[in-house]
Amino acid sequence: MNSLKFYCILLSLLNIAIIILAQEDPTYVYHNCENATTSTMNSTYRVNLNLVLSSLASNATRNNINGFYNTSFGQSTDQVYGLFICRGDVSNTVCQNCVTFATKDVVQRCPIGIASIIVYDECHLRYSNSNFFSKVDQNSFLSMWNIQNTTYEPQRFNNLVATSVNDCATQAASAPPGAKKFAVNQTYIDGFQNIYSLAQCTPDLSSFDCNKCLRAVIAGLPSCCSSKIGGRVFAPSCYIRYEITEFYNTTAVAVESLPPLPPLTPVTLPVPEGKSEGQEKTTYSVPENDVEDEMATVESLQFDLSTLETATDNFSADNKLGEGGFGEVYKVWKHWRDGTPLKVLDPTLTDTYSRNEVIRCIQIGLLCVQEDPAIRPAMATIVLTLDSYSVTIPLPQEPAFFFQSTITDEVNTSSKEYLLEQSKTKSVDYSVDEASITEVYPR
């Protein structure tokens, strides 16, 4: 009997040990301490600090707080204000573990701190002797970046990052009162690569202050992260992060996406006056006999008026970019350039297609209408590319007959302005976890 009791106790202890080991420590990022000059471990302030940290840890277990909680203890100069916020996509269990760990870790790293902040990938915790609740703090920044540069054209990549993080900021700041001020975004670079972005503010900020804070940290991206495949800028009240690998939990968040535009059917333009059908055929980089086999006449590639009206939503101005010698130019190239190629699809096709295959087909189609006929792919290459993913597809250049609209898009202009701003800070040495491939740039 005693032997059975012993094994039961041993089994229980082993289960507890397994549970403890399964709860991994959060991923440490950064901490900052404002050390006290007169505070001691036995002072009233330290007692109040311990009460704040204990309250933060116990309230992290609640399910109705949206990963955020703030509290204060004490009066006058001995009052302590503290809060925690968990990343918007982490589970309650991960949030609880991170906050509990942070309440212990921060007193080890800042043993005489009168005001401190500690940051992990999963959460951050902050306390101070000054009331910072519902106030924007954008005066101190932490910048981190991946040391690897993008292999894509830098200006286009930076523009896509700008669009992605600004869209995230707008969405996060527009959250209703009491909700998480958190958003993620997925922007397509091409058929093989995406940009993943995340923005978050402390929920006690107003929408105006959240937006103000996020725009400030976005303005810090160019000084640290231009052309880098990953980067983040953190302020005490908000932060922005982007990567080319998926770093957030997609099952816990719904990536916000706009409804697609009406379907666009490929249309062959009529032969311009002054050119013969034979001259039109010379634009294809395939043997003449192949052209005759597959495309006997230009007329066979044309569509009747009703088909064109359906494809262009009755020639809707919403789909118009501008005009040139060959008429109105539609949006496939613009969406490709802006990293939103799936917006050209019919909304009825939602969830019935492979994103990568569709983007690959759009990329091949744009290669076929490049302005320089010499760089358009041959028909044999097109067939091989469609049939095999082992073929590397180059990025398309601007298509023929593409004319920019003369109307300035003032809204989109603001989303790219941060790329032109310059940082006035200087880099300083900072140690990071050697397991990470990021560099740190505190300011």
C-alpha positions as CSV (number, residue, x, y, z in Angstrom):
1,M,0.0,0.0,0.0
2,N,2.8,2.4,0.9
3,S,4.5,1.5,-2.3
4,L,1.4,2.4,-4.3
5,K,1.1,5.7,-2.5
6,F,4.7,6.5,-3.2
7,Y,4.3,5.9,-6.9
8,C,1.2,8.0,-7.0
9,I,3.0,10.9,-5.4
10,L,6.0,10.5,-7.7
11,L,3.7,10.5,-10.8
12,S,2.0,13.6,-9.6
13,L,5.3,15.4,-9.1
14,L,6.4,14.3,-12.6
15,N,3.2,15.7,-14.1
16,I,3.8,19.0,-12.3
17,A,7.4,19.1,-13.5
18,I,6.3,18.5,-17.1
19,I,3.7,21.3,-16.9
20,I,6.3,23.7,-15.6
21,L,8.8,22.7,-18.3
22,A,6.1,23.1,-20.9
23,Q,5.6,26.7,-19.9
24,E,8.5,28.3,-21.7
25,D,9.9,31.6,-20.6
26,P,8.9,34.6,-22.7
27,T,11.3,35.9,-25.3
28,Y,13.2,38.8,-23.7
29,V,13.7,41.8,-25.9
30,Y,14.7,44.9,-23.8
31,H,14.5,46.6,-20.5
32,N,15.1,50.1,-19.1
33,C,15.5,51.2,-15.5
34,E,15.2,54.7,-14.0
35,N,17.0,54.1,-10.7
36,A,15.9,55.8,-7.5
37,T,18.3,58.0,-5.6
38,T,16.7,57.5,-2.1
39,S,14.4,54.5,-2.5
40,T,15.3,51.4,-0.6
41,M,13.9,47.9,-0.6
42,N,12.1,48.6,2.7
43,S,10.6,51.9,1.7
44,T,6.9,52.6,1.4
45,Y,7.4,53.0,-2.3
46,R,8.9,49.5,-2.6
47,V,6.0,48.1,-0.6
48,N,3.6,49.7,-3.0
49,L,5.6,48.5,-6.0
50,N,5.3,44.9,-4.7
51,L,1.6,45.4,-4.4
52,V,1.3,46.6,-7.9
53,L,3.4,43.8,-9.4
54,S,1.3,41.2,-7.4
55,S,-1.9,42.8,-8.7
56,L,-0.7,42.7,-12.3
57,A,0.3,39.0,-12.0
58,S,-3.0,38.0,-10.4
59,N,-5.1,39.9,-12.9
60,A,-3.3,38.4,-15.9
61,T,-5.4,35.3,-15.3
62,R,-8.6,37.1,-16.1
63,N,-10.3,36.3,-19.4
64,N,-12.2,39.6,-19.8
65,I,-9.4,42.1,-19.9
66,N,-8.3,41.8,-23.5
67,G,-4.7,41.2,-22.5
68,F,-4.4,44.6,-20.7
69,Y,-4.6,45.8,-17.1
70,N,-3.4,48.8,-15.1
71,T,-3.5,49.6,-11.4
72,S,-1.9,51.8,-8.8
73,F,-1.2,51.7,-5.1
74,G,-0.1,54.4,-2.5
75,Q,-0.5,58.1,-2.2
76,S,1.5,61.2,-3.1
77,T,5.2,60.6,-3.8
78,D,4.9,57.0,-2.7
79,Q,2.3,56.1,-5.3
80,V,3.2,53.5,-7.9
81,Y,1.4,53.1,-11.3
82,G,1.8,49.9,-13.3
83,L,0.4,48.1,-16.3
84,F,0.9,45.2,-18.6
85,I,-0.2,44.6,-22.2
86,C,0.1,41.3,-24.0
87,R,0.5,41.0,-27.8
88,G,-3.0,40.9,-29.3
89,D,-2.6,37.5,-30.9
90,V,-1.3,35.5,-27.9
91,S,-3.5,33.2,-25.8
92,N,-4.6,33.9,-22.3
93,T,-2.2,31.2,-21.0
94,V,0.8,32.7,-22.8
95,C,-0.2,36.2,-21.6
96,Q,-0.5,35.0,-18.0
97,N,2.9,33.2,-18.1
98,C,4.6,36.3,-19.7
99,V,3.2,38.7,-17.1
100,T,4.0,36.5,-14.2
101,F,7.5,36.0,-15.4
102,A,7.9,39.8,-16.0
103,T,6.9,40.7,-12.5
104,K,9.8,38.7,-11.2
105,D,12.2,39.4,-13.9
106,V,11.9,43.2,-13.7
107,V,12.9,43.4,-10.0
108,Q,15.9,41.3,-10.8
109,R,17.0,43.5,-13.7
110,C,16.0,46.8,-12.0
111,P,16.5,46.1,-8.2
112,I,16.3,49.8,-7.3
113,G,14.2,51.0,-10.2
114,I,11.7,53.8,-9.4
115,A,10.4,53.5,-13.0
116,S,11.0,50.6,-15.3
117,I,9.8,48.9,-18.5
118,I,10.6,45.4,-19.6
119,V,9.7,44.1,-23.1
120,Y,9.2,40.6,-24.4
121,D,7.9,39.3,-27.7
122,E,4.7,38.2,-25.9
123,C,4.0,41.1,-23.5
124,H,5.5,44.1,-21.9
125,L,5.2,45.5,-18.3
126,R,5.8,49.0,-17.0
127,Y,5.7,50.9,-13.7
128,S,6.5,54.4,-12.6
129,N,6.1,56.9,-9.8
130,S,4.3,59.2,-12.3
131,N,0.8,58.6,-13.7
132,F,1.3,57.6,-17.3
133,F,-2.2,56.0,-17.8
134,S,-4.0,57.1,-21.0
135,K,-1.1,59.3,-21.9
136,V,1.1,59.0,-25.1
137,D,4.7,58.3,-24.4
138,Q,6.6,58.6,-27.7
139,N,9.8,60.2,-26.5
140,S,11.9,57.1,-26.1
141,F,12.3,54.5,-28.8
142,L,13.8,51.1,-29.3
143,S,14.6,50.1,-32.9
144,M,15.5,46.6,-34.0
145,W,16.2,45.2,-37.4
146,N,17.1,42.1,-39.3
147,I,20.7,42.3,-40.6
148,Q,19.7,40.9,-44.0
149,N,18.8,43.2,-46.9
150,T,15.9,42.4,-49.2
151,T,16.6,40.8,-52.6
152,Y,13.8,42.8,-54.1
153,E,14.1,46.2,-55.7
154,P,14.6,48.4,-52.6
155,Q,12.3,51.3,-53.4
156,R,9.4,49.0,-54.2
157,F,10.0,46.9,-51.1
158,N,10.2,50.0,-48.9
159,N,7.0,51.3,-50.4
160,L,5.2,48.0,-49.7
161,V,6.5,48.1,-46.1
162,A,5.2,51.7,-45.8
163,T,1.8,50.8,-47.1
164,S,1.6,47.7,-44.9
165,V,2.6,49.3,-41.6
166,N,0.5,52.4,-42.2
167,D,-2.6,50.2,-43.0
168,C,-1.9,48.4,-39.7
169,A,-1.7,51.6,-37.8
170,T,-4.9,52.9,-39.2
171,Q,-6.8,49.7,-38.3
172,A,-5.3,49.5,-34.8
173,A,-6.1,53.2,-34.0
174,S,-9.7,52.8,-35.2
175,A,-10.6,50.1,-32.7
176,P,-13.6,51.0,-30.5
177,P,-13.1,52.0,-26.9
178,G,-12.4,49.1,-24.6
179,A,-11.2,46.8,-27.5
180,K,-7.7,45.8,-28.3
181,K,-5.9,48.4,-30.3
182,F,-4.2,45.8,-32.3
183,A,-4.0,44.9,-36.0
184,V,-2.0,42.7,-38.4
185,N,-1.6,43.0,-42.1
186,Q,-0.3,40.7,-44.9
187,T,1.0,42.4,-48.1
188,Y,2.0,40.4,-51.2
189,I,5.4,41.1,-52.7
190,D,5.0,38.4,-55.4
191,G,3.8,34.8,-55.7
192,F,6.4,33.5,-53.3
193,Q,6.9,36.2,-50.6
194,N,4.7,38.4,-48.3
195,I,5.3,41.2,-45.8
196,Y,3.7,40.6,-42.4
197,S,3.1,43.6,-40.2
198,L,1.7,44.2,-36.7
199,A,0.7,47.4,-34.9
200,Q,-0.5,47.8,-31.3
201,C,-1.2,50.5,-28.7
202,T,-2.1,50.3,-25.1
203,P,-6.0,50.2,-25.0
204,D,-6.2,53.1,-22.6
205,L,-5.1,55.5,-25.3
206,S,-7.7,57.4,-27.4
207,S,-7.9,56.7,-31.1
208,F,-6.2,60.0,-31.8
209,D,-3.4,59.4,-29.4
210,C,-2.9,55.8,-30.6
211,N,-2.7,57.0,-34.2
212,K,-0.2,59.8,-33.1
213,C,2.0,57.3,-31.3
214,L,2.0,54.8,-34.2
215,R,2.8,57.4,-36.8
216,A,5.7,58.6,-34.7
217,V,7.3,55.1,-34.4
218,I,6.6,54.5,-38.2
219,A,8.6,57.6,-38.9
220,G,11.6,55.9,-37.1
221,L,11.6,52.9,-39.5
222,P,13.7,54.4,-42.3
223,S,16.6,55.3,-40.0
224,C,17.0,51.7,-38.9
225,C,15.2,49.4,-41.3
226,S,15.3,50.7,-44.8
227,S,15.5,47.7,-47.2
228,K,15.8,45.3,-44.3
229,I,13.7,42.1,-44.4
230,G,12.4,42.7,-40.8
231,G,12.3,45.5,-38.3
232,R,10.4,47.0,-35.4
233,V,10.2,50.3,-33.5
234,F,8.9,50.2,-29.9
235,A,7.7,53.1,-27.8
236,P,6.3,52.7,-24.3
237,S,2.7,53.3,-25.5
238,C,2.8,51.6,-28.9
239,Y,4.9,49.7,-31.4
240,I,5.2,48.6,-35.0
241,R,6.8,45.4,-36.4
242,Y,7.2,43.9,-39.9
243,E,8.9,40.7,-41.2
244,I,8.9,38.6,-44.4
245,T,8.1,35.6,-42.3
246,E,4.9,35.0,-40.4
247,F,5.6,35.9,-36.8
248,Y,2.1,36.3,-35.3
249,N,-0.6,33.7,-34.7
250,T,-2.9,33.6,-37.7
251,T,-5.4,31.3,-36.0
252,A,-6.0,33.9,-33.3
253,V,-6.4,36.9,-35.5
254,A,-8.3,37.6,-38.7
255,V,-6.2,39.5,-41.2
256,E,-8.2,42.4,-42.4
257,S,-8.7,42.4,-46.1
258,L,-10.7,44.7,-48.4
259,P,-13.3,43.2,-50.8
260,P,-11.8,42.5,-54.3
261,L,-12.6,44.6,-57.2
262,P,-15.0,43.5,-60.0
263,P,-13.4,40.8,-62.3
264,L,-11.1,41.8,-65.1
265,T,-11.1,39.7,-68.2
266,P,-7.9,39.9,-70.3
267,V,-8.8,41.9,-73.4
268,T,-6.9,42.1,-76.7
269,L,-6.7,45.6,-78.0
270,P,-7.9,46.2,-81.6
271,V,-5.2,46.7,-84.3
272,P,-4.5,50.5,-84.5
273,E,-5.0,52.3,-87.8
274,G,-2.1,52.3,-90.1
275,K,-0.9,48.8,-89.0
276,S,-1.6,45.5,-90.7
277,E,-2.4,42.2,-88.9
278,G,0.9,40.9,-90.0
279,Q,2.7,43.7,-88.2
280,E,0.8,43.1,-85.0
281,K,2.1,39.5,-84.9
282,T,5.7,40.6,-84.8
283,T,5.2,41.6,-81.1
284,Y,5.2,38.0,-80.0
285,S,8.6,36.3,-79.3
286,V,7.6,32.9,-80.7
287,P,8.1,31.3,-84.1
288,E,5.6,32.5,-86.7
289,N,4.2,29.0,-87.3
290,D,3.4,28.7,-83.6
291,V,1.4,31.9,-83.8
292,E,-0.5,30.7,-86.8
293,D,-1.4,27.5,-85.1
294,E,-2.6,29.0,-81.9
295,M,-3.8,32.5,-83.0
296,A,-5.0,32.4,-86.5
297,T,-6.3,36.0,-86.6
298,V,-6.5,39.1,-84.5
299,E,-10.2,39.0,-84.7
300,S,-10.2,35.6,-83.0
301,L,-8.8,37.2,-79.9
302,Q,-11.3,40.0,-79.7
303,F,-14.5,40.1,-77.5
304,D,-17.9,41.5,-78.2
305,L,-19.2,44.7,-76.5
306,S,-21.3,42.9,-73.9
307,T,-18.3,40.8,-72.7
308,L,-16.2,44.0,-72.4
309,E,-18.9,45.8,-70.5
310,T,-19.2,42.9,-68.1
311,A,-15.4,42.6,-67.6
312,T,-15.0,46.3,-66.9
313,D,-18.2,46.9,-64.9
314,N,-19.7,48.8,-67.8
315,F,-16.4,50.7,-68.2
316,S,-16.6,51.9,-64.7
317,A,-14.4,54.9,-63.8
318,D,-13.6,53.1,-60.5
319,N,-11.3,50.8,-62.6
320,K,-9.7,53.5,-64.5
321,L,-6.1,54.7,-64.0
322,G,-5.8,57.1,-66.8
323,E,-5.9,57.5,-70.6
324,G,-3.3,57.1,-73.4
325,G,-3.2,56.6,-77.1
326,F,-4.9,53.2,-76.7
327,G,-7.6,54.3,-74.3
328,E,-8.3,53.6,-70.7
329,V,-5.7,51.6,-68.7
330,Y,-7.0,49.3,-66.0
331,K,-5.7,48.3,-62.6
332,V,-3.9,45.0,-62.8
333,W,-0.5,46.7,-63.0
334,K,-1.3,49.2,-60.3
335,H,-2.4,46.4,-57.9
336,W,0.8,44.4,-58.7
337,R,3.0,47.4,-58.1
338,D,1.2,48.2,-54.8
339,G,1.4,44.6,-53.6
340,T,-2.3,43.8,-53.8
341,P,-2.7,41.6,-56.9
342,L,-5.6,39.6,-55.5
343,K,-7.9,42.6,-55.5
344,V,-8.4,42.1,-59.2
345,L,-10.3,38.8,-58.6
346,D,-14.0,38.2,-58.7
347,P,-15.3,38.3,-55.1
348,T,-17.4,35.1,-55.9
349,L,-14.1,33.2,-56.1
350,T,-13.3,33.7,-52.4
351,D,-11.7,30.6,-50.9
352,T,-12.0,28.6,-54.1
353,Y,-8.5,29.3,-55.5
354,S,-4.8,29.0,-54.5
355,R,-3.4,32.4,-53.8
356,N,0.1,31.5,-54.9
357,E,-1.2,30.0,-58.2
358,V,-3.3,33.1,-59.0
359,I,-0.5,35.5,-58.2
360,R,1.9,33.4,-60.3
361,C,-0.6,33.6,-63.3
362,I,-0.9,37.4,-62.9
363,Q,2.9,37.7,-62.8
364,I,3.2,35.7,-66.0
365,G,0.5,37.7,-67.6
366,L,2.2,41.0,-66.8
367,L,5.5,39.6,-68.2
368,C,3.7,39.0,-71.5
369,V,2.6,42.7,-71.8
370,Q,5.9,44.4,-70.9
371,E,6.7,47.4,-73.0
372,D,9.9,45.9,-74.5
373,P,8.9,42.9,-76.7
374,A,12.4,41.5,-76.5
375,I,12.0,40.7,-72.8
376,R,8.5,39.1,-73.0
377,P,8.7,35.4,-72.4
378,A,8.4,32.9,-75.3
379,M,5.3,30.7,-75.5
380,A,7.4,27.6,-74.6
381,T,8.7,29.4,-71.5
382,I,5.2,30.3,-70.5
383,V,3.9,26.8,-70.8
384,L,6.9,25.5,-68.8
385,T,6.5,28.1,-66.1
386,L,2.8,27.3,-65.7
387,D,3.5,23.6,-65.5
388,S,6.5,23.7,-63.1
389,Y,7.3,25.6,-59.9
390,S,11.0,25.0,-60.4
391,V,11.2,27.8,-62.9
392,T,12.1,31.2,-61.4
393,I,9.9,34.0,-62.6
394,P,11.4,37.5,-63.0
395,L,9.6,40.6,-61.8
396,P,7.6,42.2,-64.6
397,Q,8.4,45.7,-65.9
398,E,5.8,48.4,-66.7
399,P,3.4,47.2,-69.4
400,A,3.1,48.9,-72.8
401,F,0.6,51.7,-73.1
402,F,0.6,52.4,-69.4
403,F,-0.1,56.0,-68.5
404,Q,-0.2,57.3,-64.9
405,S,-3.3,59.2,-63.8
406,T,-2.8,63.0,-63.6
407,I,-4.8,63.0,-60.3
408,T,-2.7,63.0,-57.2
409,D,-3.6,60.3,-54.7
410,E,-3.2,62.4,-51.6
411,V,-4.3,59.7,-49.2
412,N,-1.6,57.2,-50.3
413,T,1.0,59.9,-50.4
414,S,0.8,60.2,-46.6
415,S,1.3,56.5,-46.1
416,K,4.7,56.7,-47.8
417,E,6.0,59.9,-46.3
418,Y,7.9,58.1,-43.5
419,L,10.3,56.7,-46.0
420,L,11.6,60.2,-46.6
421,E,12.1,61.2,-43.0
422,Q,15.5,61.0,-41.4
423,S,16.4,60.1,-37.9
424,K,18.5,62.6,-35.8
425,T,19.7,60.0,-33.3
426,K,23.0,58.2,-33.2
427,S,23.4,54.5,-32.8
428,V,24.8,53.1,-29.6
429,D,26.1,49.6,-28.7
430,Y,23.5,47.3,-27.3
431,S,23.7,43.6,-26.5
432,V,21.1,41.2,-27.8
433,D,20.3,37.5,-27.4
434,E,22.8,35.6,-29.7
435,A,20.0,33.3,-30.8
436,S,18.3,36.3,-32.5
437,I,19.3,37.7,-35.9
438,T,18.2,41.2,-35.1
439,E,20.2,44.2,-34.2
440,V,19.1,46.7,-31.6
441,Y,19.1,50.5,-32.0
442,P,17.8,52.2,-28.8
443,R,17.1,55.9,-28.6
